[in-house]
Amino acid sequence: MSQGPCRHKETWWWNEEVAEAAREKKKKYGNWKKENSSEARKEYKKSRQNTKRLFPQQMRRKEGICNLRVYSELFVKVAYFNLPTEN
């Protein structure tokens, strides 16, 4: 049994686009298992590939936005401390 609070309360890169892809994949999986046809399996595999491709894209996109924010704040601080002084 693990102890302590959950460390991962939210996934920072999860958005509505990722959630929609995950829902669609889950739905296609259910259809494949219920129908047990090759066409349903192909649809599921296509949806699974799309979802696998989408997750890293969204993670990189969100990571880029976070890095941009950090670097812009850093630039403002560096520019503030490097202001020429008047004598």
Protein Blocks (a to p, Z undefined) as FASTA:
>chain_A
ZZdjdfblbcfkbcfklmmmmmmmmmmmmmmmmnopaklmmmmmmmmmmmmmmmmmmmmm
mmmmmmmmmmmmmmmmmmmmmpccdZZ
